[in-house]
Amino acid sequence: MADSILITGGAASGKARFAVTNFAALDYVLYLRVGEELDTDIKNRIDFNTQKSGVEWDIVHKQTLTPSDEVKDHKFVIFDSVSAYTRLVIKEMCPNESNLNDNTKKQIEKRVIDGITALLDKVGENRGNIAIITLETGFSIKPSDPMLLAYRDILGRVNQRIANSCSEAYFSVSGIQFKIR
């Protein structure tokens, strides 16, 4: 298994900035973004760091259900994010609320965990390091919408599994990161 760091926190809490800063001087880093487009600030930070250090990074933005396929021979990977990946899996496996039941939730959770495990294994085969970014769901209000509730519960359980298997874990709040593992 790869050396792995989990970075969790709320939206716009500095998770991606922290990951980019940790990998700044490394060459041939893959920044794999499965959610919405890469934030301009993060893109500028990557560009600044790579120019300053004379290194090259690959930035891939792709709505993929098999993120491990994107790793190829990269030794250093930033995966952004488990929360977006979970949304993709939910959308594919349960496109509407009528199919949502406990068995489906368990299948979705397993598929997300299997995808992250394959990603960790691929980086491990390359003898590399990975930073995994995710949203923290522990501070949210219980949603009344069944799909949002399922998302929160699945992501919460997935985050717990990943945190327990990672070498290190950080909680990001207001741009400050706290080592929690």
Solvent accessible surface area in square Angstrom, and as a share of the most:
residue,aa,sasa,rsa
1,M,145,0.65
2,A,6,0.05
3,D,93,0.48
4,S,1,0.01
5,I,35,0.18
6,L,3,0.02
7,I,0,0.00
8,T,7,0.04
9,G,0,0.00
10,G,35,0.33
11,A,87,0.67
12,A,112,0.87
13,S,9,0.06
14,G,17,0.16
15,K,18,0.08
16,A,19,0.15
17,R,66,0.24
18,F,32,0.13
19,A,0,0.00
20,V,0,0.00
21,T,70,0.40
22,N,73,0.38
23,F,8,0.03
24,A,19,0.15
25,A,76,0.59
26,L,60,0.30
27,D,78,0.40
28,Y,91,0.34
29,V,0,0.00
30,L,1,0.01
31,Y,0,0.00
32,L,0,0.00
33,R,32,0.12
34,V,0,0.00
35,G,8,0.07
36,E,111,0.50
37,E,123,0.55
38,L,27,0.13
39,D,75,0.39
40,T,98,0.57
41,D,86,0.45
42,I,13,0.07
43,K,79,0.34
44,N,86,0.44
45,R,79,0.29
46,I,3,0.01
47,D,50,0.26
48,F,124,0.52
49,N,14,0.07
50,T,17,0.10
51,Q,149,0.66
52,K,144,0.61
53,S,46,0.29
54,G,67,0.65
55,V,20,0.11
56,E,136,0.61
57,W,27,0.10
58,D,56,0.29
59,I,59,0.30
60,V,41,0.23
61,H,69,0.31
62,K,96,0.40
63,Q,102,0.45
64,T,10,0.06
65,L,50,0.25
66,T,72,0.42
67,P,1,0.01
68,S,21,0.13
69,D,89,0.46
70,E,22,0.10
71,V,0,0.00
72,K,127,0.54
73,D,91,0.47
74,H,8,0.04
75,K,91,0.38
76,F,37,0.15
77,V,0,0.00
78,I,0,0.00
79,F,0,0.00
80,D,5,0.03
81,S,12,0.08
82,V,0,0.00
83,S,3,0.02
84,A,6,0.04
85,Y,1,0.00
86,T,0,0.00
87,R,103,0.37
88,L,33,0.17
89,V,0,0.00
90,I,13,0.06
91,K,148,0.63
92,E,87,0.39
93,M,55,0.24
94,C,0,0.00
95,P,92,0.58
96,N,76,0.39
97,E,87,0.39
98,S,101,0.65
99,N,70,0.36
100,L,32,0.16
101,N,81,0.41
102,D,100,0.52
103,N,92,0.47
104,T,17,0.10
105,K,43,0.18
106,K,137,0.58
107,Q,87,0.39
108,I,0,0.00
109,E,24,0.11
110,K,126,0.53
111,R,78,0.29
112,V,0,0.00
113,I,18,0.09
114,D,67,0.35
115,G,12,0.11
116,I,3,0.01
117,T,59,0.34
118,A,42,0.32
119,L,0,0.00
120,L,7,0.03
121,D,67,0.35
122,K,58,0.25
123,V,0,0.00
124,G,19,0.18
125,E,128,0.57
126,N,31,0.16
127,R,206,0.75
128,G,5,0.05
129,N,53,0.27
130,I,1,0.00
131,A,1,0.00
132,I,0,0.00
133,I,3,0.02
134,T,0,0.00
135,L,53,0.26
136,E,58,0.26
137,T,21,0.12
138,G,58,0.56
139,F,165,0.69
140,S,62,0.40
141,I,158,0.80
142,K,137,0.58
143,P,32,0.20
144,S,114,0.74
145,D,59,0.31
146,P,58,0.37
147,M,46,0.21
148,L,103,0.51
149,L,41,0.21
150,A,1,0.01
151,Y,34,0.13
152,R,57,0.21
153,D,40,0.21
154,I,0,0.00
155,L,0,0.00
156,G,15,0.14
157,R,93,0.34
158,V,0,0.00
159,N,12,0.06
160,Q,113,0.50
161,R,131,0.48
162,I,5,0.02
163,A,27,0.21
164,N,108,0.55
165,S,49,0.32
166,C,3,0.02
167,S,64,0.41
168,E,51,0.23
169,A,2,0.01
170,Y,34,0.13
171,F,46,0.19
172,S,0,0.00
173,V,63,0.36
174,S,98,0.63
175,G,30,0.29
176,I,102,0.52
177,Q,36,0.16
178,F,102,0.43
179,K,124,0.52
180,I,106,0.54
181,R,121,0.44
